[in-house]
Amino acid sequence: MHQGLHVLGLDGLNSLGLAMSADVAAWDSISEFHAFLDNPRTGVLDVPALKKGDAIPEVFVPGSVIRYATLYMDLPTTLSRVEKLFDGFRGQGAFQRAVVQRIERNLGLSLTEEVLPLTAGRVSLVTWLEQPVRINSVASGLIFHVSDTAAASVLLEKVQEKLGDRMQLKSLGTREYYEIIRRRPEALPPQARFANPCLAVLEDCVVVADSATLLGEMFTTLDNPNQSLRETLEFKLTLGKVRQLAGSNEVAMMAYGRPEEGLRALYESARSEEGRQALRRSAEFNPPAKAFLEALEKHELPPFDVLAKYFAPQGILLIDDGTGWHLVSFALRKKLP
């Protein structure tokens, strides 16, 4: 057992700590998790090559997002460490054959020579509620920071040449983007959102989204930066608390959430006939869904604003230092009327 831990580097995990509090000062709740690690780290514990940054959202991220998260990581170094660990178990070259070569065949690009050298050490994720609200209205987008947008554009052109008609150049207003063409699954309900992967170069980033509408919202936000997430009062308050907890302006990871907007998707779905039909189908074999459906049919939902006033922004931060990893999550206190 100990030998296995040593090979994976897990014997370098010295201790774990967890503390949780509720209704304290400015916090509705706050939780702290600490993993104390050997220094230097080895094996699995050494894989994430985390960096630090100010966590200010990209200017084109809309203020209407449900969730936003950003991670600072040296991707080439991280992948190299994953490869070393993988090959240690499967043999020399196993990672290249099982993972890298498959990706390169599909994209027509060299992952190690063309893609990874362009990464700039930061990746962000946004989720957003696409209108009209449907069962699967939550759209998402990955944002990869790159060091050379011109070179990134050339790589997208090479991928388009590789995929041919399966990847088409389209435009929204004055901006261009690529859309991956897929056939709508027959099993997908007619009212459901059909996710259509899209790619675009924006500012110093490559954006990969599953919704052209979300991409269009990013284009609009870039033209109207006052509508950006970074300009909203709730995000500024949350980021201020993150920096207060971190003791500096830089973290390895930061996440921000608006729980009321996540609830809105469920709320609107529960009100719609499409959502009720899906709930009825689920209730046939799911007792909690059945109980929820019965409650909905007996009682009318209150206006959404009545529910939303009880929710406050949430935040998460990750600090990576010489002692290990320190993760803190919190929900701000909501001032009720």
C-alpha positions as a Markdown table, in Angstrom:
| # | Residue | x | y | z |
|---|---|---|---|---|
| 1 | Met | 0.0 | 0.0 | 0.0 |
| 2 | His | 2.7 | 2.4 | 1.0 |
| 3 | Gln | 4.7 | 1.6 | -2.1 |
| 4 | Gly | 1.7 | 2.5 | -4.3 |
| 5 | Leu | 1.4 | 5.8 | -2.5 |
| 6 | His | 5.1 | 6.5 | -3.0 |
| 7 | Val | 4.9 | 5.8 | -6.7 |
| 8 | Leu | 2.0 | 8.2 | -7.1 |
| 9 | Gly | 3.6 | 10.8 | -4.8 |
| 10 | Leu | 0.7 | 10.6 | -2.4 |
| 11 | Asp | 3.0 | 10.0 | 0.5 |
| 12 | Gly | 3.8 | 13.6 | 0.2 |
| 13 | Leu | 0.2 | 14.5 | 1.4 |
| 14 | Asn | 1.0 | 15.3 | 5.0 |
| 15 | Ser | -2.5 | 16.3 | 6.3 |
| 16 | Leu | -5.9 | 17.7 | 5.5 |
| 17 | Gly | -7.9 | 20.3 | 7.3 |
| 18 | Leu | -11.5 | 21.5 | 6.9 |
| 19 | Ala | -13.4 | 24.2 | 8.7 |
| 20 | Met | -16.9 | 25.5 | 8.1 |
| 21 | Ser | -18.9 | 28.3 | 9.5 |
| 22 | Ala | -22.3 | 29.8 | 8.9 |
| 23 | Asp | -23.8 | 33.2 | 9.6 |
| 24 | Val | -20.5 | 34.9 | 10.5 |
| 25 | Ala | -19.8 | 38.6 | 10.0 |
| 26 | Ala | -20.2 | 39.4 | 6.3 |
| 27 | Trp | -20.6 | 35.7 | 5.4 |
| 28 | Asp | -23.8 | 33.7 | 5.0 |
| 29 | Ser | -21.4 | 30.7 | 5.0 |
| 30 | Ile | -17.7 | 30.1 | 4.6 |
| 31 | Ser | -15.7 | 26.9 | 4.2 |
| 32 | Glu | -11.9 | 26.4 | 4.2 |
| 33 | Phe | -10.1 | 23.3 | 3.0 |
| 34 | His | -6.3 | 22.9 | 3.3 |
| 35 | Ala | -4.1 | 20.2 | 1.9 |
| 36 | Phe | -0.6 | 20.4 | 3.4 |
| 37 | Leu | 2.0 | 18.9 | 1.0 |
| 38 | Asp | 5.7 | 18.1 | 1.0 |
| 39 | Asn | 8.0 | 20.5 | -0.7 |
| 40 | Pro | 9.2 | 19.6 | -3.3 |
| 41 | Arg | 6.1 | 17.7 | -4.5 |
| 42 | Thr | 6.3 | 14.5 | -6.6 |
| 43 | Gly | 3.9 | 12.4 | -8.7 |
| 44 | Val | 0.3 | 13.3 | -8.8 |
| 45 | Leu | 0.7 | 16.2 | -6.4 |
| 46 | Asp | 3.3 | 17.8 | -8.7 |
| 47 | Val | 1.1 | 17.5 | -11.8 |
| 48 | Pro | -0.8 | 20.9 | -11.7 |
| 49 | Ala | 1.7 | 23.6 | -12.6 |
| 50 | Leu | -0.4 | 26.4 | -11.1 |
| 51 | Lys | 0.4 | 30.0 | -11.5 |
| 52 | Lys | -1.1 | 33.2 | -10.1 |
| 53 | Gly | -3.1 | 36.1 | -11.4 |
| 54 | Asp | -5.5 | 38.9 | -10.6 |
| 55 | Ala | -8.7 | 37.0 | -11.6 |
| 56 | Ile | -10.2 | 40.0 | -13.4 |
| 57 | Pro | -12.7 | 38.7 | -16.0 |
| 58 | Glu | -12.0 | 39.1 | -19.7 |
| 59 | Val | -13.7 | 42.3 | -20.9 |
| 60 | Phe | -16.1 | 40.4 | -23.2 |
| 61 | Val | -17.5 | 38.2 | -20.5 |
| 62 | Pro | -21.2 | 39.3 | -20.1 |
| 63 | Gly | -22.4 | 40.6 | -16.7 |
| 64 | Ser | -25.4 | 38.2 | -17.1 |
| 65 | Val | -23.4 | 35.0 | -16.7 |
| 66 | Ile | -24.6 | 32.4 | -14.2 |
| 67 | Arg | -21.1 | 31.4 | -13.2 |
| 68 | Tyr | -17.5 | 32.4 | -14.0 |
| 69 | Ala | -14.3 | 30.7 | -13.1 |
| 70 | Thr | -10.7 | 31.3 | -14.1 |
| 71 | Leu | -7.6 | 29.2 | -13.6 |
| 72 | Tyr | -4.0 | 30.1 | -13.9 |
| 73 | Met | -1.9 | 27.1 | -15.1 |
| 74 | Asp | 1.1 | 26.4 | -17.2 |
| 75 | Leu | -0.5 | 23.9 | -19.6 |
| 76 | Pro | 2.7 | 22.7 | -21.4 |
| 77 | Thr | 4.4 | 21.9 | -18.1 |
| 78 | Thr | 1.2 | 20.3 | -16.7 |
| 79 | Leu | 0.8 | 18.1 | -19.8 |
| 80 | Ser | 4.4 | 17.1 | -19.7 |
| 81 | Arg | 4.0 | 16.0 | -16.0 |
| 82 | Val | 0.9 | 14.0 | -16.9 |
| 83 | Glu | 2.8 | 12.3 | -19.7 |
| 84 | Lys | 5.7 | 11.4 | -17.4 |
| 85 | Leu | 3.3 | 9.9 | -14.9 |
| 86 | Phe | 1.2 | 8.1 | -17.5 |
| 87 | Asp | 4.3 | 6.6 | -19.2 |
| 88 | Gly | 5.6 | 5.5 | -15.8 |
| 89 | Phe | 2.7 | 3.0 | -15.6 |
| 90 | Arg | 2.1 | 2.2 | -19.3 |
| 91 | Gly | 5.5 | 2.4 | -20.8 |
| 92 | Gln | 7.5 | 4.9 | -22.8 |
| 93 | Gly | 5.5 | 6.7 | -25.4 |
| 94 | Ala | 2.1 | 5.4 | -24.1 |
| 95 | Phe | 0.7 | 8.8 | -23.5 |
| 96 | Gln | 1.6 | 10.0 | -27.0 |
| 97 | Arg | 0.0 | 7.0 | -28.6 |
| 98 | Ala | -3.2 | 6.9 | -26.4 |
| 99 | Val | -3.9 | 10.7 | -26.2 |
| 100 | Val | -1.7 | 13.1 | -28.1 |
| 101 | Gln | -1.7 | 11.3 | -31.5 |
| 102 | Arg | -5.4 | 10.9 | -31.5 |
| 103 | Ile | -6.0 | 14.6 | -30.8 |
| 104 | Glu | -3.5 | 15.5 | -33.5 |
| 105 | Arg | -5.1 | 13.2 | -36.1 |
| 106 | Asn | -8.6 | 14.7 | -35.4 |
| 107 | Leu | -7.4 | 18.3 | -35.6 |
| 108 | Gly | -4.6 | 18.1 | -38.1 |
| 109 | Leu | -2.3 | 20.1 | -35.7 |
| 110 | Ser | 0.7 | 19.3 | -33.6 |
| 111 | Leu | -0.4 | 19.6 | -29.9 |
| 112 | Thr | 3.1 | 20.0 | -28.6 |
| 113 | Glu | 4.7 | 22.1 | -31.3 |
| 114 | Glu | 1.7 | 24.3 | -32.5 |
| 115 | Val | -1.0 | 24.4 | -29.9 |
| 116 | Leu | 0.6 | 24.3 | -26.4 |
| 117 | Pro | 3.3 | 26.9 | -27.1 |
| 118 | Leu | 0.5 | 29.4 | -27.9 |
| 119 | Thr | -1.2 | 29.0 | -24.5 |
| 120 | Ala | -0.6 | 31.9 | -22.1 |
| 121 | Gly | -1.3 | 30.2 | -18.8 |
| 122 | Arg | -4.9 | 31.1 | -18.2 |
| 123 | Val | -8.2 | 29.3 | -18.9 |
| 124 | Ser | -11.7 | 30.6 | -18.0 |
| 125 | Leu | -15.1 | 29.0 | -18.0 |
| 126 | Val | -18.5 | 30.8 | -18.3 |
| 127 | Thr | -22.0 | 29.5 | -18.1 |
| 128 | Trp | -25.0 | 31.5 | -19.3 |
| 129 | Leu | -28.7 | 31.2 | -19.6 |
| 130 | Glu | -29.8 | 31.3 | -23.3 |
| 131 | Gln | -33.3 | 32.6 | -24.0 |
| 132 | Pro | -36.0 | 31.5 | -24.3 |
| 133 | Val | -35.5 | 29.3 | -21.3 |
| 134 | Arg | -35.7 | 25.6 | -22.0 |
| 135 | Ile | -34.7 | 22.4 | -20.3 |
| 136 | Asn | -31.1 | 22.7 | -21.5 |
| 137 | Ser | -30.8 | 26.4 | -21.8 |
| 138 | Val | -27.6 | 26.7 | -19.9 |
| 139 | Ala | -24.8 | 27.3 | -22.4 |
| 140 | Ser | -21.1 | 27.3 | -21.7 |
| 141 | Gly | -17.9 | 28.7 | -23.1 |
| 142 | Leu | -14.2 | 28.0 | -22.5 |
| 143 | Ile | -11.8 | 30.9 | -22.9 |
| 144 | Phe | -8.1 | 30.1 | -23.6 |
| 145 | His | -5.6 | 32.9 | -23.3 |
| 146 | Val | -3.0 | 32.8 | -26.0 |
| 147 | Ser | 0.3 | 34.6 | -26.6 |
| 148 | Asp | -0.2 | 35.3 | -30.3 |
| 149 | Thr | -3.7 | 35.8 | -31.7 |
| 150 | Ala | -2.5 | 35.9 | -35.3 |
| 151 | Ala | -0.9 | 32.5 | -34.9 |
| 152 | Ala | -4.1 | 31.2 | -33.2 |
| 153 | Ser | -6.2 | 32.4 | -36.2 |
| 154 | Val | -3.9 | 30.5 | -38.5 |
| 155 | Leu | -4.3 | 27.3 | -36.5 |
| 156 | Leu | -8.1 | 27.7 | -36.6 |
| 157 | Glu | -7.8 | 28.0 | -40.4 |
| 158 | Lys | -5.8 | 24.8 | -40.5 |
| 159 | Val | -8.4 | 22.9 | -38.4 |
| 160 | Gln | -11.1 | 24.2 | -40.8 |
| 161 | Glu | -9.1 | 22.8 | -43.8 |
| 162 | Lys | -8.9 | 19.5 | -42.0 |
| 163 | Leu | -12.6 | 19.3 | -41.2 |
| 164 | Gly | -13.8 | 20.7 | -44.5 |
| 165 | Asp | -17.6 | 21.2 | -44.6 |
| 166 | Arg | -17.9 | 20.1 | -41.0 |
| 167 | Met | -16.5 | 23.4 | -39.9 |
| 168 | Gln | -17.9 | 26.6 | -41.5 |
| 169 | Leu | -16.9 | 30.2 | -41.3 |
| 170 | Lys | -19.8 | 32.4 | -40.3 |
| 171 | Ser | -20.3 | 36.0 | -39.1 |
| 172 | Leu | -22.3 | 37.9 | -36.5 |
| 173 | Gly | -22.3 | 41.5 | -37.3 |
| 174 | Thr | -18.8 | 42.5 | -38.2 |
| 175 | Arg | -17.1 | 39.6 | -36.4 |
| 176 | Glu | -16.4 | 36.1 | -37.8 |
| 177 | Tyr | -16.4 | 32.8 | -36.1 |
| 178 | Tyr | -16.3 | 29.1 | -36.9 |
| 179 | Glu | -19.2 | 26.7 | -36.3 |
| 180 | Ile | -18.8 | 22.9 | -36.1 |
| 181 | Ile | -21.6 | 21.5 | -38.2 |
| 182 | Arg | -23.4 | 18.5 | -36.6 |
| 183 | Arg | -26.7 | 16.7 | -37.3 |
| 184 | Arg | -29.4 | 17.2 | -34.7 |
| 185 | Pro | -30.0 | 14.0 | -32.8 |
| 186 | Glu | -33.4 | 12.5 | -33.5 |
| 187 | Ala | -33.9 | 11.8 | -29.8 |
| 188 | Leu | -33.5 | 15.4 | -28.9 |
| 189 | Pro | -36.9 | 17.0 | -28.2 |
| 190 | Pro | -37.9 | 19.6 | -30.8 |
| 191 | Gln | -38.1 | 22.3 | -28.1 |
| 192 | Ala | -34.7 | 21.6 | -26.7 |
| 193 | Arg | -31.6 | 23.7 | -27.4 |
| 194 | Phe | -29.3 | 22.1 | -29.9 |
| 195 | Ala | -25.7 | 22.8 | -28.9 |
| 196 | Asn | -23.6 | 23.9 | -31.8 |
| 197 | Pro | -19.9 | 24.2 | -31.0 |
| 198 | Cys | -18.4 | 27.5 | -32.1 |
| 199 | Leu | -14.8 | 29.0 | -32.1 |
| 200 | Ala | -13.6 | 32.5 | -32.3 |
| 201 | Val | -10.6 | 34.7 | -31.6 |
| 202 | Leu | -11.5 | 37.5 | -29.2 |
| 203 | Glu | -9.0 | 40.0 | -27.8 |
| 204 | Asp | -6.1 | 37.8 | -26.7 |
| 205 | Cys | -8.1 | 34.7 | -26.4 |
| 206 | Val | -9.6 | 31.7 | -28.3 |
| 207 | Val | -13.2 | 31.1 | -27.2 |
| 208 | Val | -14.9 | 27.7 | -27.6 |
| 209 | Ala | -18.6 | 27.8 | -26.9 |
| 210 | Asp | -21.5 | 25.5 | -27.4 |
| 211 | Ser | -23.8 | 28.3 | -28.4 |
| 212 | Ala | -23.6 | 30.9 | -31.2 |
| 213 | Thr | -26.0 | 33.0 | -29.1 |
| 214 | Leu | -23.5 | 33.0 | -26.2 |
| 215 | Leu | -20.8 | 33.9 | -28.6 |
| 216 | Gly | -22.9 | 36.8 | -29.9 |
| 217 | Glu | -23.5 | 38.0 | -26.4 |
| 218 | Met | -19.7 | 38.1 | -25.9 |
| 219 | Phe | -19.3 | 40.1 | -29.2 |
| 220 | Thr | -21.9 | 42.6 | -27.9 |
| 221 | Thr | -20.2 | 42.9 | -24.5 |
| 222 | Leu | -16.9 | 43.6 | -26.2 |
| 223 | Asp | -18.5 | 46.5 | -28.0 |
| 224 | Asn | -20.2 | 47.7 | -24.8 |
| 225 | Pro | -17.6 | 47.1 | -22.0 |
| 226 | Asn | -19.8 | 48.7 | -19.4 |
| 227 | Gln | -22.0 | 45.6 | -19.6 |
| 228 | Ser | -19.0 | 43.3 | -18.8 |
| 229 | Leu | -19.0 | 41.1 | -15.7 |
| 230 | Arg | -15.9 | 43.0 | -14.4 |
| 231 | Glu | -18.0 | 46.2 | -14.2 |
| 232 | Thr | -20.9 | 44.7 | -12.1 |
| 233 | Leu | -21.2 | 45.7 | -8.4 |
| 234 | Glu | -21.8 | 42.1 | -7.3 |
| 235 | Phe | -18.7 | 40.8 | -8.9 |
| 236 | Lys | -16.6 | 43.7 | -7.6 |
| 237 | Leu | -17.8 | 42.9 | -4.1 |
| 238 | Thr | -17.0 | 39.2 | -4.5 |
| 239 | Leu | -13.6 | 39.8 | -5.9 |
| 240 | Gly | -12.9 | 42.2 | -3.0 |
| 241 | Lys | -13.7 | 39.4 | -0.5 |
| 242 | Val | -11.5 | 37.0 | -2.5 |
| 243 | Arg | -8.6 | 39.3 | -2.2 |
| 244 | Gln | -9.3 | 39.9 | 1.5 |
| 245 | Leu | -9.2 | 36.2 | 2.2 |
| 246 | Ala | -6.2 | 35.6 | 0.0 |
| 247 | Gly | -4.2 | 38.4 | 1.6 |
| 248 | Ser | -3.1 | 39.6 | -1.9 |
| 249 | Asn | -4.4 | 40.5 | -5.3 |
| 250 | Glu | -3.4 | 37.1 | -6.9 |
| 251 | Val | -4.8 | 33.6 | -6.7 |
| 252 | Ala | -4.4 | 30.4 | -8.6 |
| 253 | Met | -8.1 | 30.0 | -9.2 |
| 254 | Met | -11.2 | 32.1 | -8.6 |
| 255 | Ala | -14.9 | 31.3 | -9.2 |
| 256 | Tyr | -18.0 | 33.5 | -9.0 |
| 257 | Gly | -21.6 | 32.4 | -9.0 |
| 258 | Arg | -25.0 | 33.9 | -9.1 |
| 259 | Pro | -27.2 | 31.1 | -7.6 |
| 260 | Glu | -30.4 | 33.0 | -8.3 |
| 261 | Glu | -29.7 | 32.8 | -12.1 |
| 262 | Gly | -29.0 | 29.1 | -11.8 |
| 263 | Leu | -32.4 | 28.8 | -10.0 |
| 264 | Arg | -34.1 | 30.8 | -12.8 |
| 265 | Ala | -33.4 | 28.0 | -15.3 |
| 266 | Leu | -35.2 | 25.5 | -13.1 |
| 267 | Tyr | -38.0 | 28.0 | -12.3 |
| 268 | Glu | -38.8 | 28.9 | -15.9 |
| 269 | Ser | -38.6 | 25.2 | -16.9 |
| 270 | Ala | -41.0 | 24.3 | -14.1 |
| 271 | Arg | -43.4 | 26.9 | -15.4 |
| 272 | Ser | -43.3 | 25.9 | -19.0 |
| 273 | Glu | -45.4 | 23.1 | -20.5 |
| 274 | Glu | -42.3 | 21.5 | -22.0 |
| 275 | Gly | -40.7 | 21.4 | -18.6 |
| 276 | Arg | -43.8 | 19.9 | -17.0 |
| 277 | Gln | -44.0 | 17.2 | -19.6 |
| 278 | Ala | -40.3 | 16.3 | -19.0 |
| 279 | Leu | -41.0 | 16.3 | -15.3 |
| 280 | Arg | -44.0 | 14.0 | -15.7 |
| 281 | Arg | -41.8 | 11.5 | -17.7 |
| 282 | Ser | -39.2 | 11.6 | -15.0 |
| 283 | Ala | -41.7 | 11.2 | -12.2 |
| 284 | Glu | -42.6 | 7.8 | -13.5 |
| 285 | Phe | -39.4 | 6.3 | -12.2 |
| 286 | Asn | -38.0 | 9.1 | -10.0 |
| 287 | Pro | -39.7 | 9.6 | -6.5 |
| 288 | Pro | -38.2 | 13.1 | -5.9 |
| 289 | Ala | -39.4 | 14.3 | -9.3 |
| 290 | Lys | -42.8 | 12.9 | -8.6 |
| 291 | Ala | -43.0 | 14.7 | -5.3 |
| 292 | Phe | -41.8 | 18.0 | -6.9 |
| 293 | Leu | -44.4 | 17.6 | -9.7 |
| 294 | Glu | -47.2 | 17.0 | -7.1 |
| 295 | Ala | -46.1 | 20.1 | -5.2 |
| 296 | Leu | -46.1 | 22.2 | -8.4 |
| 297 | Glu | -49.6 | 21.1 | -9.4 |
| 298 | Lys | -51.0 | 21.8 | -5.9 |
| 299 | His | -49.3 | 25.2 | -5.4 |
| 300 | Glu | -48.6 | 28.1 | -7.7 |
| 301 | Leu | -45.0 | 29.2 | -7.9 |
| 302 | Pro | -44.4 | 32.7 | -6.4 |
| 303 | Pro | -43.0 | 35.5 | -8.6 |
| 304 | Phe | -39.3 | 34.8 | -9.2 |
| 305 | Asp | -38.3 | 38.1 | -7.6 |
| 306 | Val | -39.7 | 36.8 | -4.3 |
| 307 | Leu | -37.2 | 33.9 | -4.5 |
| 308 | Ala | -34.2 | 35.7 | -5.9 |
| 309 | Lys | -34.0 | 38.2 | -3.0 |
| 310 | Tyr | -32.8 | 35.4 | -0.7 |
| 311 | Phe | -29.7 | 34.6 | -2.8 |
| 312 | Ala | -26.4 | 36.3 | -2.7 |
| 313 | Pro | -23.2 | 36.0 | -4.8 |
| 314 | Gln | -20.9 | 33.1 | -4.1 |
| 315 | Gly | -17.1 | 32.8 | -4.5 |
| 316 | Ile | -14.3 | 30.3 | -4.5 |
| 317 | Leu | -10.6 | 30.9 | -4.4 |
| 318 | Leu | -7.6 | 28.6 | -4.6 |
| 319 | Ile | -4.1 | 29.5 | -3.3 |
| 320 | Asp | -1.1 | 27.4 | -4.1 |
| 321 | Asp | 2.0 | 28.1 | -1.9 |
| 322 | Gly | 5.0 | 26.4 | -0.3 |
| 323 | Thr | 2.8 | 24.6 | 2.2 |
| 324 | Gly | 0.2 | 23.2 | -0.2 |
| 325 | Trp | -3.2 | 24.0 | -1.6 |
| 326 | His | -5.8 | 26.2 | 0.2 |
| 327 | Leu | -9.4 | 26.3 | -1.0 |
| 328 | Val | -11.9 | 28.7 | 0.4 |
| 329 | Ser | -15.6 | 28.9 | -0.7 |
| 330 | Phe | -18.1 | 31.4 | 0.6 |
| 331 | Ala | -21.5 | 32.9 | 0.2 |
| 332 | Leu | -22.0 | 36.6 | 1.0 |
| 333 | Arg | -24.7 | 37.7 | 3.4 |
| 334 | Lys | -27.8 | 39.0 | 1.7 |
| 335 | Lys | -29.4 | 42.1 | 3.1 |
| 336 | Leu | -33.1 | 41.5 | 3.1 |
| 337 | Pro | -35.7 | 44.3 | 3.1 |
